Amino acid sequence: MNSVLRSILESGQVRTETGDVRQLHSNIDALEGAFLQDVIRGVRPTVGLEVGCAYGVSSLFICETLREVGARQHIIIDPYQLGSNHTGPDSGYEGIGLLNLKRAGYDDLVTFYGELSYRCLPKLEAEGTRVDFAFIDGMHTLDYVLVDFFYIDKMLPVGGVIAFDDLGYPSIRKVLRFILTNLPYSSLGPAPDSAPRRQQLLGTVASRIGPARNVLKPEVRRSDAALGLPSRFVAIRKERADVLGDGSAGSRRWDFHAEF
């Protein structure tokens, strides 16, 4: 592990450019970081992308492994990175995330955009940017997460991977349920938690008694565990291109919908 990253995780602190101490928060832990690194080693991306940076912990994990596999660029989008101390609606992270990446020697790998992702991602896609790995950890509302995914998917080749943090948020979990039931993606792990016994029984009833399917929620008819969704974080792989069409030339009809 990079010495800068180790020091941050062990101390629970980060420092501004002038040496002022800030308590670490809004970061992934070592378990999730190791998972992301294993995924990156499997994908061996040329270009990575990350929505959200905060104090740079996830970025340090990612850049360490991108360097290891010979990647040429990591794009980071975070409108709050350069804002003042995290004390109000216009606050931010004082540039500490970028400073930590520089301290660790990864600044030459990073391309930073200090703007809202829903403005930045469409421009990158229009420019023809291609990414092989992405980590979505910005705004946690359903609409923002879905928009982040939508544009990243357009830049992702078949076999590319997108990781998501904070699946404990119902909004993020709902986005993942939509993706895994409507689009050609599969879960790479980690292994999901088992569905509660009651939910398993209801799912069995739904599969055997047709009318029950009209009463039970999609989450009961097909559990998170059945979709490969764990409790905290996940990586999903693009299995094939999503091509709209009439059902024969494309992967989906224009009016396709699967309940999620």
N, C-alpha and C positions, 0 to 999 in steps of 0.2 A: 504494500500500500504506500502511496506517495506520502512523504513525511508531513507535508502541509495538511493533507486530509487526515492523517492519523492524529496530529496535534489537535485539530478542531474537534474530532470525535471524542478524544480522551478528555479534553478540557471543558467541552461544552461551551466554548467561547470563540468569538472571532474578533478581529481588530480592524479598525478603520485605517486609512492611509497614514494618519497622524498618530496611530497607536492606541486610540481610545477603544476600550473593551465593550463588546456587545454580547449579550447572552444568545446562544444559538437557539433558533426556533425555526419552524416551518421547513424542516429538513427530513430527508429520508434517513433510515437507519442503515447499519452495516449489512444487515440481512438483505434488504432490498437492493442496496448497492452491489452486493456480490451477485445477486440474481441478474441485475442489468448487465453486469460485466460478462456473465456466462452467456447471456443472450447475444451480446455484441460479438463475442468470440465465435459463436455459431454462425452469425450473419456475415461477419467480416465486412462491414460497410465501408464504402469510400467516403460518403458524406452522411453525417448525423445531423439531427435537428432536435431542439428542445424548446418547449414552451414553458416559461417560468425558470427562474434561476435562483432568486432569493440570495442566500449567502454562499451559494456555489457548491454545496455538498454533492448533489446529484451530478452536477457538471464535472466535478473532480473525478468521481467514479467513472463517468462516461468517457471523459477525455483521456484518462489513464489507459483505458482499454482501446480506445480509438487509436492512440499512439502505438500501442502494442501491435495492432493488426495492420498498421500502415495507412490509416485513413488520411485524407488530405484536408478535411474541413469539418467543423462542427458549428452549426448555426444555432444561435441562442436568441430567443425573442422574449423580452421582458420589459414592459413599459414602466415598471416601478423600480428597476435596478438602480437607477441613478438618482432616485428621489432622496429627500432628507430622512432623518431618523424616523423609524416606524412609530409615529405618535399621533397620526391623524389621517383624514381622508386623502390628502395629497402627499402622504409620506411614502418612504421607500426604503431601500437597503444600502444607501450611501455608496454604491459602487463596490461593496465589499465582495460580492460574488466574483466580479471581474478581477478584482485585486487578488483574490485567492487563486484564481486560474493563472494570473501572471506570476504570482509567487511560486506556483508549482511548475512553471515553465511551459504552460499550454497556451499562452496568449497568441502565438503564431498560428495555432490551430483554429482559433475561435473567430467567427464573424458574428458581431453583435448588432441587434436591432432593438433600440429602445422605444418600441411603439406597440400599440395594441395588436394582438395576433390576428384579429379579424380584418385588420387593414394590411398587415405585413404579408400574411400567407398568400392572399390572392395575387399580390405583386410578384412574389417569388414564383408562384405557379405560372403566371403569365410570362415570366422571363425564361421559362423552361428549366427551372431548378429541379433536380432529381435527388431524392434522399433514399437511403437504404434502411435507416433506423431512425425512429423518432420516439421521444418521451414527452407525453402530454401531462403537464402538471401546472397549469395556469389557473384561470378562473374555473370554479367548480360547479357552476350552474349548468343545467342540461344544454341550454342553447349555445353557450360558449364552447363547451366541450365538444358538442356535435359539429360546430363550425370548424373548430381546430382539426378534428378528425377528417371532415369532408375535404378540406384543401390538402391536408397531408396525404390522404389516400390518392389524390390526383397526381401527386409527385412521387408516389411509391411504386416501384416495380413489383411484379410477381415475385414472391419469396421475401420481400421486405417485411420488416417487423415494426409494430407500434406498441409501446409500453404505456400503461396508464397507472397513475398513483391514486391512492385514496378511494378504493372501491367501497369503503364504508359509507360514502356519500350516496344516497339513493339516486341522485341525479346522474352521477358517473356510472353507477351500476346499470341504470336504465339505458344509457347510451350503449354500453357494452352488450346488453341484451338485444338491442336493436341490430347492432352490427353482426352479432353471431347468429341471429335468426334470419336476417335479410340479405346479408352480403357474403361474398366468398372469402371469409376469414375463419381461422381456427385458433383455439387457445394453445399457447405453448407452455403454459404453467404460470406459477407453481401449481401443484396439485390442489384441486378444490376441496373445500370442506364438505363432508357428507351432508346431504339434506336432512333436516329434522325428520324423525320417524313419522310424525303426523303428516308432514308434507309428502313423504314418500308414499304413504297409504292413499292419500287423496289423489296423487298422480296415477297410482295403479287403478283406482276406481275410474278416473277420467279416461284412461286408455281402454277400459273394458266396456264402459257404459257410454254410448255416444252422446245422449242428451246432457250428460254431466259436463261435457266440454264447453257447453254454452253457459254454464254457471260459474265454473271455477276460473280464477285468474290465470293468465299465461304463465306467471311465476310458479303456479301450482302444477299446471299441466306439464310444464317442462322446467324443472328446477334449475337454479344457478349452477348446481353441481353437475347436472346433465349437460349444460353448455360449456363446462370447463372453467367456471368463474370462481376463483378463490375469494377470500375475505378482504385482503388488503391491497394487493397490486397484481397486475397481470401483463403478459405480453401476448399479442395476437399476430399471426402471420397471414399475409395476403396470399391466398392459394391460386387465384386466377384473376384476370382483369374483369372488371364489372362493365359490361357493354350493354347499354340499353338497346332494345330492339323489339321485334314482334314475337319473341319467344323461340325462334329458330336461329336467327343470326346473332342474337344477343343473349346475355345471361339473365336479363329480367325484362318483362313487359313494362310498358310505360306506366301501368297502373298496379304493378306488383306490390303486395303487402303480406307479410307474415306477422301474426300477432307476437308481441314481445313483452 
